[in-house]
């Protein structure tokens, strides 16, 4: 009888030891995982953004003069500060988008997860997917983004803006009547539903309309527009603003007007 009690107590002690060991190991793994991820914020950016270029980039671009076009510079720096960033797909989605597995792993705005059917419906009636041949042929493109906050008023930056290869305007950023301050060229007009101009005649005939899909409803909105259906909702822009501020802080893009 005494032997049975001893064996029972030994087994109980062993089980307790195994449970405690498992809990300790699990806690250690969770702590290790947390430590590994702690250098990134919730968006995936490095918490300590360093304005200095990585050594390989500094060497590569050392001989470029200020303002010169630097091939691959933006995407390389973006990868350095935002490790999740990758450039596996063309600039614009086309009917081959299903083969780009990487962008299908993430929800908008970092990917197209869950949007396959909507995108397929939109692309089935889309005629063009690319920049113009003239822009596509450039080995390096200098781009500038013009917003619609009014900060360019009376700045007389129009000619400087028009000197860029690609002029991107956001949402309802005006052009007509303000050429002296904002320039006359519009290559791309990027918008999300709530910031879009409502009348077709407000868009430049020689520019490309680009949807910035920050959430699944944005893709649905574009489908409604293409198929002439009706939809409306509100939009919170804080996520986009936070994302842009990260890019400015890391010098991936330059905020010429301090408007972000």
N, C-alpha and C positions, 0 to 999 in steps of 0.2 A: 504494500500500500504506500509506504514511504517513498519507494522508487517511482511509482506512478505520479505522485504529487511533485516530486523533484523534476521529472520529465516535463510535466505540464507547466510548471513554473518556468522551466528553461525555454520551452517553446513560446510562452507568452512574452518572455523577455526578448527572445530573438525576433518575434513579430514586431514588438515595440521598437526595437533597434532598427529594423528594416524600414518601418514607417517613418521614424525620425530621420533616417538617412535619406529616404526619398524626398521628404519635405525640405531638408537642408539642400539637397542637390537641385531641386526645382527652384528654390529661392535663389540659389547661386546663379542658375542659368538665366532666370528672369532678370536678376541684377546685372548680369553680364550683357544681356540683350539691351537693357535700358542704357547701360554705359556706352555700348557701341552706337546706339541711335541718338545719344544725347548731343552729339555735335551737329545734328540737323534739326531745323524747326519743323512745324507741322506740314509745311508745304514741300519740304525736302531740300531747302536751301541750307548751306552751311551757316551755323549760328554766328560765327565770327567771319564775316566777309572781309577778305583781304583785297585791297585795291591793287596790290602788286601782282603782276603777271607771274604765272608759274615759270620756272627757269626755261623750259623748252619754248614757251611762247615768247618770252622776253628776247631770246636769241633769234627766233624766227622773224620777229617784227622790229628788231632793233634799228634796222637801216631805213625804215619807212619814215618819211617826213610827216609832220603833224597835218592831219586832214587828208592824207593820201588814202586811197582805197586799199584795204588790207584783206586779201582773199582768205576766207575761212576764219577771220578773226572773231567775229561775233559768236559763231557756233562753238569755237574752241574755248572761248572764255566762259560761255554759258555752261559748257560741260564741266569746267573746273569748279564753278560755284554751285552748280545744281546737278549732282551726279546722276539723277534720274533722267536728265535730258539726253535724248538721242535724236539723230536725224536720219531715220531709216526710210523715210517716204518722201515723195515729191512735195513741193510747196503746197500744191492744191490736190485735193482728193480727186481721183478719176475712177473709171469703172473697174480698175484693178485693185481697189482699196482693200479687198478681202485678203489679199496675199500678204499685206503688211501686218503680220501677227503682233509686232511690238506695240503698235498704237492701239490695238484692240484689247490690250491688257488693262488700260487705264480709262477711267470715266472722264468726261469733259471737265476742265479744258485741256487736260494732258493727253487725252486719247479719245476714242470713239466707242468705248465699251457700251454695248446695249443699243447702239444706234444703227446697226446694219440695215434693217428694213427701211428706216427713214431715209438713210443716205442713198440706198439703192433706188428708191422711188424718185428722189431729187435728181440723181445723176442720169436717170433714164430719159430725162427731158432736157439735160444740159448739153449745150453745143460745144463750148470751149472749156478747157481745164487748165490752160497754161498762160504764162505771160506772152507778150508779143514776140515774134521771132527776133526782132531787133534787140530786145532786152535779154532774151534767152542766150543770145550769142556773146554777151559780155562775160569776160572771165571774172570780173569783179564788179559789184554794183554798190554804189553809194546811195544810201536810203535816208530819208528824213520823214518823220511822222508829225503831222500837223493836227492838233486837237481842235476843239470847238469851245474853249473856255474864254475866248476874248482877250487873251494875254498878248496877242500879236498886234492889237490895235495901236496904230500910230508908230509902229516899230520900223516900218519901211524895209522889211526883210524879204519882200516878194522876189526880187531878182536872185538873192542868195538861195532861196528855197528852190527856185526853178533850175538852179545849176545842178541839183542832185539828179542822179539817173532815175531814181524811183521816188515819187512823192506820194506818201500815204496819208490820206485824210481820214479822220475818225468821225463816225456818225454823221451829224448834220453840219460839220465844219463848212462854213460858207466860202465861196470863191468869187462869184459874180459881184462886182462893185467893190471888192476888197483886194484886188490884185496887187496893189502897191505894197500891202502889208503881208499878204499870205501867198502871193504868187498866182500863176494862172494854170500851172500844170497839175493834173491829178492822174496818177497812174493806177492807184488802188483806192477804193473807198471801203474801209473796214467798219462794220457796224454789228451791233447786236439788236434784237428786236425793239427794245424800248428807246434806243437812240437813233433809229433809222428815220430818214426823211420819208414822208408819207406819199408824196406825189412823184411819179416816174420822171416828169420833166425836170425835177430838181437835180437829177443825176447827170453827170457829164457823159456824153455819148461815146467818147473815146476812152473812158476809164473802165476798170473792172470792179464789179461789186463782189465783196468778200464778206462772208459771214464769219464772225468770231463766235464760235459755239462754246459758251462757258457752262452750259447746262443742257440737259436733254430737251427741255422745252424750246430751246433756240433752234434745234434741228426741226422740231415739229412746226415751229413758226415758218421757217423757210419753205417747208413742204406746203403749208397752207397758202403761202404767197404764190408759189409756182403753180399750184393747182387752183388758184383763185378762190380759196376758201376764207373763212373769217376766224380770227382768233385775237385775244387780247389778254394781257397780264402785266404785273409790275415786276421790277427787277432791282436787286440790291447790288450796287457796283463796288462794294467794299473789298470783295475778294480780288477783283481785277486791279484795283488801286494798290492793294498790298503787294500783289505780284509785280506790278510795274515799279514800285518803289524799291523792291529788292534788286531789280535789274539796273536801276539808276545807281543805287548805292554801290553795286559791284562794277560799275562802269561798262556794263554790257551795252547799254544805250545811254545817250546823253540828253538830259532835260535842258534844252536851250533856253527855256522861258521860266523855269522853276515853277511850272504849273502842276506838277504831280505831287 
